[in-house]
Amino acid sequence: MGGGKKSAPKPAKELESGKKEAPKKEVTKASTTILIDPKVVDQIKKEVSKMKFVTPYQIYSKYNLKYSISKDILESLTKQGILKPVKSGRRLDIYMPAA
């Protein structure tokens, strides 16, 4: 009845003996380390203790840092006991001063 013919896939062509595959180049990622001035971190510690709540966006916008760095700073302040996490979600973390 009406179906079309199905053909088997053709085997891949073998490399000719005269041609060789080019060696693959190794890809290395450059590791970047960003150093933050300790004065900025101390200033953030002082400001954070006066605020009702803190989000990474507030630190990001006020101190002109990368968003990921502001998140890291707030996490380190949490480990030090200066902040405590109030709510944490996939996109937003909210912190309050511990004391």
C-alpha positions as CSV (number, residue, x, y, z in Angstrom):
1,M,0.0,0.0,0.0
2,G,1.3,3.5,-0.2
3,G,4.3,3.9,2.1
4,G,7.6,5.1,0.8
5,K,10.7,3.0,0.8
6,K,12.9,3.4,3.9
7,S,16.6,3.2,3.2
8,A,19.3,2.3,5.7
9,P,21.5,5.2,6.7
10,K,24.7,5.3,4.7
11,P,27.9,4.5,6.6
12,A,30.3,7.4,7.2
13,K,33.1,7.8,4.8
14,E,36.4,6.5,6.1
15,L,39.3,8.9,6.2
16,E,41.7,8.5,3.3
17,S,45.1,7.2,4.3
18,G,46.8,10.3,3.0
19,K,44.8,12.8,5.1
20,K,45.1,13.0,8.9
21,E,42.9,14.5,11.4
22,A,44.0,17.9,12.8
23,P,45.0,17.6,16.4
24,K,42.4,19.2,18.7
25,K,43.5,22.3,20.6
26,E,43.2,22.3,24.3
27,V,40.8,24.8,25.7
28,T,41.8,26.4,29.0
29,K,39.6,28.8,30.9
30,A,41.2,31.8,32.4
31,S,40.7,31.9,36.1
32,T,39.8,35.4,37.3
33,T,40.3,36.4,40.9
34,I,38.6,39.6,41.9
35,L,40.0,41.3,45.0
36,I,37.7,43.6,46.9
37,D,39.2,46.4,48.9
38,P,38.9,45.6,52.6
39,K,37.8,49.2,53.3
40,V,34.7,48.6,51.1
41,V,33.9,45.4,53.1
42,D,34.3,47.2,56.4
43,Q,32.0,50.0,55.1
44,I,29.4,47.4,54.1
45,K,29.6,45.8,57.5
46,K,28.9,49.2,59.2
47,E,26.0,50.0,56.8
48,V,24.4,46.6,57.0
49,S,24.0,46.8,60.8
50,K,21.9,50.0,60.4
51,M,19.6,48.6,57.7
52,K,16.2,46.9,58.4
53,F,16.9,44.3,55.7
54,V,19.6,43.8,53.1
55,T,19.4,42.3,49.6
56,P,22.3,41.7,47.2
57,Y,20.8,44.2,44.8
58,Q,21.2,47.0,47.5
59,I,24.9,46.2,47.9
60,Y,25.3,45.9,44.1
61,S,23.8,49.2,43.3
62,K,25.2,51.2,46.2
63,Y,28.9,50.1,46.0
64,N,29.0,49.4,42.2
65,L,30.0,45.8,42.6
66,K,29.1,42.8,40.5
67,Y,25.9,41.1,41.6
68,S,27.6,37.8,42.3
69,I,30.2,39.5,44.5
70,S,27.6,41.2,46.5
71,K,25.9,37.8,47.1
72,D,29.2,36.4,48.2
73,I,29.9,39.3,50.6
74,L,26.4,38.8,52.2
75,E,27.0,35.1,52.6
76,S,30.3,35.7,54.3
77,L,28.7,38.2,56.6
78,T,26.1,35.5,57.4
79,K,28.9,33.0,58.3
80,Q,30.5,35.6,60.5
81,G,27.2,36.1,62.4
82,I,26.7,39.7,61.4
83,L,23.6,38.9,59.3
84,K,20.9,36.2,59.5
85,P,19.0,35.0,56.4
86,V,15.3,35.8,56.5
87,K,14.1,34.4,53.2
88,S,16.0,32.7,50.5
89,G,14.7,31.8,47.1
90,R,16.0,30.9,43.7
91,R,16.5,34.5,42.7
92,L,16.5,36.6,45.8
93,D,18.0,36.3,49.2
94,I,16.9,38.6,52.0
95,Y,19.0,39.2,55.2
96,M,18.5,41.0,58.5
97,P,21.1,42.2,61.0
98,A,21.7,39.6,63.6
99,A,21.6,41.9,66.6
